[in-house]
Amino acid sequence: MKRIILIMAIVFSNSMVAQKKAVAKPTVKPVQKTKVEILPEINDFDRVLKIAVMSDKTLWSLGIKYKTEKYLPIKSEDVKIFIDSFFVAPKSNECDRFYIKKYKKEIDTLLTNIKFLGDDYCTFLGVKSAELPIKISNYNNTSKLFLIKGIASTDIYNTLRLTSRQRASKIITTRIIPSLKSLRPILNKEFDYIGLGVVFGSKDFSDKSVLALKEDYVFFIAPKSKIIDFNNNKITEDDLIQSADVYISDREMSFDVKKVKITLE
């Protein structure tokens, strides 16, 4: 009898254990971790502008004026050769590196598209492993600017006939604005403003000395939305220029920069 009771107790105990094992534990879904994009510190626009003027006006003089082989500007297609080395160059700018890597495909296409600056080849100054002509900075405090700087023009304007603003206006209408359709690959990205900076020459045409030729630099920065509207024929060239900010560093200003208002004549 005791043996029967013991066997029944063991069977009952095993049954209870089996029941406990059979009870399904509530499924706990793994928490999906949201990937947070860590943004680098944005470049300061004023600093970007100052450094661009100092380096690019000097390089234009060396490459265009004196035709020093080491400093000759290179075509837009050749800029792409330096992009991969730019990503690993210790001295490359962290902010520029982040955004150029993020939009490498679009920038490759942009550099292919922008072969011409109006009716002239589009060439760039000072391109090397640690320095590309694309700069990302803040603009108007909270906005973000995509700037293509160091574009070299061989245009030389007569100071006897054109003021510094008139010379800048010529470059904007004949070189910069005709190139805006090339920017389409980047126009649907996060940048609020798009800018182009062109270095060109000016001289007193009655002065035959080499020293008569000096550099002018003009930056044309417009809201991305206005460039899109202009490319789609929704606004006029005058409307676009009125919406833009223009900065110049003319032949008499050395490396200083000033903001000016440009009107079409």
C-alpha positions in Angstrom: 0.0 0.0 0.0 2.7 2.4 0.9 4.5 1.5 -2.3 1.4 2.3 -4.3 1.0 5.7 -2.5 4.7 6.5 -3.2 4.4 5.7 -6.9 1.2 7.8 -7.1 3.0 10.7 -5.4 6.0 10.5 -7.9 3.6 10.4 -10.9 1.7 13.4 -9.5 4.9 15.3 -8.9 6.2 14.6 -12.4 2.8 15.7 -13.8 3.0 19.0 -12.0 6.5 19.6 -13.3 5.5 18.8 -16.8 2.6 21.3 -16.5 4.9 24.0 -15.3 7.2 23.4 -18.3 4.2 23.4 -20.6 3.1 26.9 -19.5 4.4 29.3 -22.2 6.4 32.2 -21.1 5.4 35.5 -22.4 7.4 36.5 -25.5 9.5 39.5 -25.0 10.2 41.3 -28.3 13.7 42.7 -28.6 13.8 46.5 -28.4 14.7 48.0 -31.8 17.6 50.3 -31.3 17.2 53.5 -33.3 20.5 54.3 -35.2 21.4 57.8 -34.2 23.4 59.7 -36.8 26.3 61.5 -35.0 26.9 64.8 -36.8 30.2 66.5 -36.8 30.6 70.1 -35.7 29.5 72.3 -38.6 32.1 74.6 -40.2 31.8 78.3 -39.6 30.8 80.2 -42.7 33.0 83.3 -42.0 36.0 81.1 -41.5 35.3 79.1 -44.6 35.0 82.3 -46.7 38.2 83.8 -45.3 40.3 80.7 -45.9 38.9 80.3 -49.4 39.8 83.8 -50.4 43.3 83.6 -49.0 44.1 80.3 -50.6 42.2 80.6 -53.9 43.3 84.1 -54.9 46.9 83.1 -54.3 46.5 79.9 -56.3 44.8 81.7 -59.2 47.8 84.0 -59.4 50.3 81.1 -59.3 48.3 78.9 -61.7 46.6 81.3 -64.1 48.7 84.4 -64.0 52.1 82.8 -63.8 51.2 79.4 -65.2 53.2 77.5 -62.6 52.6 73.9 -63.5 52.3 72.7 -59.9 49.4 75.1 -59.3 47.5 74.7 -62.6 43.7 74.2 -62.0 42.3 70.8 -62.8 39.1 69.8 -64.7 36.0 68.8 -62.7 36.2 65.2 -63.8 39.7 65.0 -62.3 38.5 66.2 -58.9 36.8 62.8 -58.5 40.2 61.1 -58.4 41.0 62.8 -55.1 37.7 61.9 -53.3 38.7 58.5 -51.9 42.0 59.7 -50.6 40.3 62.7 -49.1 38.3 60.3 -46.8 41.4 58.9 -45.2 43.7 62.0 -45.3 44.5 62.9 -41.7 44.3 66.7 -42.4 41.0 66.6 -44.3 38.2 68.6 -42.6 35.9 66.4 -40.5 32.6 68.2 -41.4 33.4 68.2 -45.2 34.5 64.5 -45.0 31.2 63.5 -43.3 28.9 65.1 -45.9 31.0 64.3 -49.0 31.1 60.7 -47.9 27.3 60.8 -47.2 26.5 62.2 -50.7 29.5 60.8 -52.7 27.3 59.4 -55.5 25.5 62.7 -55.9 28.8 64.7 -55.8 30.3 62.3 -58.4 27.4 63.0 -60.7 27.6 66.8 -60.0 31.3 66.9 -60.9 30.5 65.0 -64.1 27.7 67.5 -65.0 29.6 70.7 -64.3 32.2 70.3 -67.1 31.5 73.7 -68.3 31.3 77.1 -66.7 29.1 78.9 -69.2 31.0 78.4 -72.5 34.4 77.7 -70.8 35.7 74.6 -69.1 35.1 74.4 -65.4 38.4 74.0 -63.5 39.3 74.0 -59.8 42.1 75.4 -57.8 44.1 73.8 -55.0 42.6 70.3 -55.2 44.7 67.7 -53.4 44.2 64.7 -51.1 43.3 66.7 -48.0 41.5 69.5 -49.8 38.4 69.4 -52.1 36.5 72.4 -53.6 33.4 71.4 -51.7 32.7 73.0 -48.3 29.8 72.5 -45.9 29.1 75.3 -43.4 26.4 77.0 -41.4 24.6 79.9 -42.9 22.4 82.6 -41.4 22.8 80.9 -38.0 20.5 77.9 -38.4 20.8 77.0 -42.1 23.2 74.7 -43.9 25.3 75.7 -46.9 26.7 73.5 -49.7 29.5 75.6 -51.2 31.5 74.8 -54.4 34.5 77.1 -54.1 37.9 77.7 -55.9 36.4 77.6 -59.4 39.0 79.1 -61.8 37.9 81.4 -64.6 40.4 82.7 -67.2 38.2 85.7 -67.8 40.0 89.1 -67.4 37.9 92.3 -67.2 39.0 95.8 -67.9 39.0 98.0 -64.8 38.8 101.1 -66.9 35.3 100.0 -68.1 33.9 97.9 -65.3 33.6 98.5 -61.5 34.2 95.6 -59.1 30.4 95.0 -58.8 30.0 95.1 -62.6 32.8 92.6 -63.0 31.1 90.4 -60.4 27.8 90.7 -62.2 29.4 89.6 -65.4 30.8 86.4 -63.8 27.4 85.7 -62.2 25.4 86.1 -65.4 27.9 84.5 -67.8 29.5 81.8 -65.7 27.6 80.9 -62.5 23.9 81.1 -63.5 24.4 79.0 -66.7 25.9 76.3 -64.5 23.1 76.0 -62.0 21.3 73.1 -63.8 24.4 71.0 -63.1 23.6 71.2 -59.4 20.5 69.1 -59.6 22.0 66.0 -58.0 22.4 67.9 -54.7 19.2 70.0 -54.8 17.0 67.4 -53.1 19.4 67.0 -50.1 19.3 68.6 -46.7 21.1 71.8 -47.6 19.2 75.1 -47.4 21.6 77.2 -49.5 23.8 76.4 -52.4 26.8 78.6 -53.3 29.5 78.8 -56.0 32.7 80.8 -55.7 34.6 81.9 -58.9 38.1 83.5 -59.1 38.8 85.6 -62.2 41.1 88.4 -63.3 41.0 92.1 -63.8 43.5 94.7 -65.0 43.9 98.2 -66.5 44.1 97.2 -70.1 46.3 100.3 -70.8 48.9 98.9 -68.4 51.1 96.3 -70.1 53.1 95.2 -67.0 52.6 91.7 -65.5 51.7 93.3 -62.2 48.6 94.9 -63.7 46.8 91.6 -63.6 45.2 90.8 -60.2 42.5 88.5 -58.9 38.8 89.1 -58.1 36.7 86.6 -56.3 32.9 86.4 -56.2 30.6 84.1 -54.2 27.0 83.6 -55.3 24.9 82.0 -52.5 21.2 81.4 -53.1 18.3 79.6 -51.3 18.1 76.1 -52.7 14.3 76.6 -53.3 15.0 79.6 -55.6 17.6 77.7 -57.6 15.0 74.9 -58.1 12.4 77.4 -59.2 14.8 79.1 -61.6 15.8 75.7 -63.1 12.2 75.0 -63.6 11.5 78.4 -65.2 9.2 79.5 -62.4 11.2 82.6 -61.6 13.4 85.0 -63.7 17.1 85.5 -63.6 16.4 88.9 -61.9 14.3 87.1 -59.2 17.1 84.7 -58.5 19.7 87.3 -58.2 17.5 89.4 -55.9 17.1 86.4 -53.6 20.8 85.6 -53.5 23.7 86.9 -51.3 26.8 88.0 -53.1 30.2 88.4 -51.5 33.3 89.8 -53.3 37.0 90.2 -52.7 38.2 92.4 -55.5 41.7 93.3 -56.7 42.1 96.1 -54.2 40.8 94.3 -51.2 43.7 91.8 -50.8 42.1 89.0 -48.7 39.2 91.0 -47.3 35.6 90.2 -48.2 32.4 92.3 -48.4 28.8 91.6 -49.1 27.3 93.5 -52.0 24.0 93.9 -53.8 24.1 93.0 -57.5 21.5 94.3 -60.0 21.4 93.5 -63.7 22.1 96.3 -66.1 
